[in-house]
Amino acid sequence: MESFFQWVYDLPIADHIRSNELAFPSLESLHVLAITLVLGSIAVADLRLLGLASVKRPVSQLLHEVLPVTWVAFSVALLTGALLFSSNAVEYAHNKPFQFKMVMLVLAGLNMLVFQLVTFRTVGSWDQADRTPPGARFAGAASLVCWIAVVAFGRWIGFTIGF
């Protein structure tokens, strides 16, 4: 794996991000804005699943409206995050907060996958209910925890790189 991280670090785009004084802060700003949209849009959905907000709106309608924003923002966050990673790939790969952030991203993805493949299949029977079934509430709570942890560990990275 070490040779892969070194290869990423040696890419011309990674060198440009390191050497251009505007590249890293510009990418970081876009990354933070995208993550803010991801967390905000996911929070809207998760709070509905938890029965804490938008309880008069059908879950399927809310998800249909919110998830496109989530996916676009997530795509921007993924791209900018990969570019930021490339600028110091070897050090980031060994950084504990970065590793924890990646674990939480995977857990968030798995939570979403299980929700879509299992819980959401029965949405017709609880779509307009104020109180969603336990599986939906669990998915909403787990999602919020995962995404808040992604943000917290992401912020922590900046305080540990180079130390």
N, C-alpha and C positions, 0 to 999 in steps of 0.2 A: 504493500500500500504506500509505503514511503516514496517509492519511485513515481507512483501516480501523482501524489501530492506535489512532488518536486516538478514533474512535468507540467502540472496546472500552473504552478508558481512561475515557471519559465515561459509561459505563453506570452506572445506579444501584447495581447490585450491586458494581461495582468501587469506587465511592465509599464504599460501606458497608465494604468490606474495608479500605480505606485509613484510614477515620475511626474504626472500632471497634478498640479496643486488643486485643481478644481474637480478632477474626476472622482476621487473617493468621496469628498463631502457631498457632491451632487448625487452620486449613486446612493449614498447613505440617506440623504434627505428623501429621495424617491422611495427607498426601501421602507423608511419609517412611515411615510404617508400611506403606502400600500398596506403595510401591516395594520395601520390604524383603521383603514377601510375593511380589511379582513376581519379584525376583531369586532369592529362596530357592527358590521352586517351579520356576523355569526352570533353576536350577543342578542340581536333582535330575534333571530330564530330560536336561540337557546332559551331566552326568557319566555317566549311563547310556549315552548315545549314544557317549561317548568310551571306554566300557568301564572306567571308573574307580570305579563304584559301582553297587550293585543289579544286578549282572550275572546273578544267578539269576532275576530277574524279567523276564518278557516286556516288550519295549519298549512294545507297544500297550497292555498292562494298566497300566503305569506312567503313560503319557501320559493314558490314560483317567481315572486317579485324580487326577493332579496338575493337568492343564490347566484344569479348572473353577475351582480356586483361583486359578490364574494369571489367568484372564479376569475373575473378580470383582475381584481386587486391581488389575488393570490398569484396569478401568473406574473404580474409585475414584481411582486415581492420575491418570487422564485428566481426570476431573471436577475434582478438587482442583487439579491443575496448571493447568487452564484458568482456574479462579477466581483462583489466585495470579497468573497471567499478566495477567489483566484489571486487577489492582490497579496495574500499572505497565507497561502494554502497550507504550507507545512506547519506553521505555528497554530493556525486555527484548528487544524485536524487534531492537535494534541491538547487543545484548550478544553478544560472540563465544562465550563458553562456552554460552550459551543456544542459539545457532545450531548449535554443534557437537553439543549434546545432541539437538536436533531431527534433525540429520543421522544421528546414531547410532540414534535411534528408527526412522527410515525404513529404515536398513540392517538393523536387527533384524527389522523387519516383512517386508522383502524376503527375508531369509534364511529366515524362517519360511514364507513363501509358497512359495519354491522347494522347501524341504524337504517341505512338504505335497503339492505338486503333482507332484514328481519322485521324490524319494528314498523317501518314506513309502509310495508306491504299491506298492513291492515288499517291504514289511515282512513279508509272509508267509514270505518265504524267509530272513529273518535275525532274526525277532522274538525268538527265544530264544537267539541266538548271543551268546557272551561278547564277541566282537569284531564290531562292526557294520561295514558296508561303508564305504569311504572317504568317500562322499557324506554319510553320517550322521555320521561323526566330524568332517568338515569343518563341517557344520551346527552340531553341538554346540559346537565350538571357536569358530566365528564368533559364535554366539549369546552365549557367555560373554564374549567380548571386547566385543561391542556393548553388552551390559547393564552390564558393569562400567564402560565408558566413559560410558554414560548417567548412572550414579550419580556418577562422578567429575566430569563436566562439570556436573551438577546441583548438586553441592556447591560447585563453583567459582563458580557464579553468585552465591551469597551473598557472596562476597568481592570481587565486581567491580561490583555494582550500587551506584550512588551515588558511585563514585570517579572 
